[in-house]
Amino acid sequence: MDKHVYIVGFMGSGKSTIGPLLAGSMDRPFYDLDDLIEEEQKRTISEIFESQGEEYFRKLESDTLVQNSPSEPCVMALGGGTFVSEVNRDYISKQGISVWLKIPLRLARRRCMDSRHRPLARDPEQWESLFRCREKIYQLADIPVEVKGQSPQQICAEIQGRLSEIT
């Protein structure tokens, strides 16, 4: 398969864990969009949110997605909100295959409960509402994969099997 693989999902779904494992098993480079933004901006996502707001960050996120798209096939973990943008989804569908790491709300909450570096996880009610809204959009991904009850290795194996079915 010569397309990029984009890992999408809510905070705590395992994008930053699964992405490198999948890339390694597929012998591809791995990129984390949030890491690319932080390197380019020389500050954290939280700092960008706090100083310039979410709207500014989302524009930066879209620009970084397009500008840093490698020519060779890769695996890229996207931020939890990247896939929400229709422009980003269109770009992703033209460049590759999207894989949704589907996580139940309770598990996501448990994984993110004490997270200081997730600006949108601070208010529990807002966070749950965000989860419900994004879940509807994540359903548009090419490949949904349940993460609950599976090890990272099992999730990678499932993704690879599903990728081989569609290519």
MOKA-V992807 format. One record per helix or strand of 2 or more residues. SS is the DSSP state (2 for helix, 1 for strand). FROM is the first residue (numbers start at 1). TO is the last residue. If there is no record, write none. Layout:
ss	from	to
SS	FROM	TO
SS	FROM	TO
//
This chain:
ss	from	to
1	4	8
2	15	26
1	29	32
2	33	41
2	45	67
1	74	77
2	82	84
2	86	95
1	96	102
2	105	112
2	119	121
2	124	138
1	143	146
2	152	166
//
